[in-house]
């Protein structure tokens, strides 16, 4: 039987303060259909309210490159040229986006 993950509490949470919105772009050849290891990643999977979408040459090929432009990309290139060069070569990405249905803890992270 799997043990429960440790609760990541929000000590200063106050209801009605607004809902969190998450938006992450993760580059690389990531197997989105593979099961997420609870033991390795300490995760129960994507929380309710968070969408996980995969893009690449076979599905909306323009999406991965669309985040490699503008102010944030330029700052990334200036701050970490080696990593940004690696990201620039990636033709696949996964996007995690949404508002978790339970924001009383930080477990959705």
N, C-alpha and C positions, 0 to 999 in steps of 0.2 A: 504494500500500500504506500502511495506517495505521501510524503510529508507536506504540510502546508508551507507556503512561502511566508517568510517573515513580513509582517505588516509594515509598510512605509508610511508613517503617520504624517498628517499635515497639522502641526501643532497650532497654527494660527488660522485654521480654516474658519470662515464665517459664511454661512449660507447667504445667497443673494449677492455675492460679490462678483458675479460673472462666471461664465464657464470657460475652462481652458480650451484652447484650440491647438492641436498638434499638426505640424507639417514637416515631415522629414523626407529628404531625398537621399537614398542610399545607392551608390554606384557600384557596379560589378556584376559578374555573372552569378547571380544568386538564384538558387532553386526554390522558387516561391511555392512549389507544390510539395516540397519535402516537409516532413513533420518537424516542428520546432522542438528541439531537445529541452525539456523542462530542467533537467539536471545541469546541463552546460550553461544555459542562458538565464536560469532562474526566472522563467516566464511561464505563465499559464496560456500563452498565445495572445493574439490581438484582442484587446478588450472590446466590449460592446461599444459601438459608436465610432470605432476606428476602422477605416477602410485600408486595405493593403492591395496596391495595384502594381503590376509588373509591366514594364515597357521595354521595347528593344526593336531590333531589325524586323521582326515578324509581327509586331503590334505597336502601332503609332511610333514609328521610328524617329519622328521629329522631337518627341518628348525629352529624351535624355539630354540632347543638346540645348534645349530651350532654357536650361538653368545655368548655362555656361556663358552668360552675357550680363553686362550691366555692372553696377556698383559693387554688389556683394561678390560677384565672380572676380572682379578686378582686385578687390581687397584680398581675396583668397590667394590669387596668383602672387600678389606682392608679399603676402605673409608666409606662404609655403609653396614655393615654385615647384619643388619636386613632387609633392602630393597632388597639386593642381595639374601638373603634366600627366600624372597617372590617371586622374579623373577625366582629363580631356580625351584620353584614348578609349574610354569606356563607351560602349554602344548600348548598354543596358542599365536600367535602374529600377528600383522599387520605391514607390511613394507610399508613405504612411500618412494618412490625413483624416482628421475628424475631431469630434468633441466626445470625450469619454462620458458614458452615462453616469458613472460614479466618480465624482471629483472630490469626495470627502477624504480620500487618501491619495498618495502619489503612486499607488500600485500600477496605474496605467502606464507609467514610464518604464 
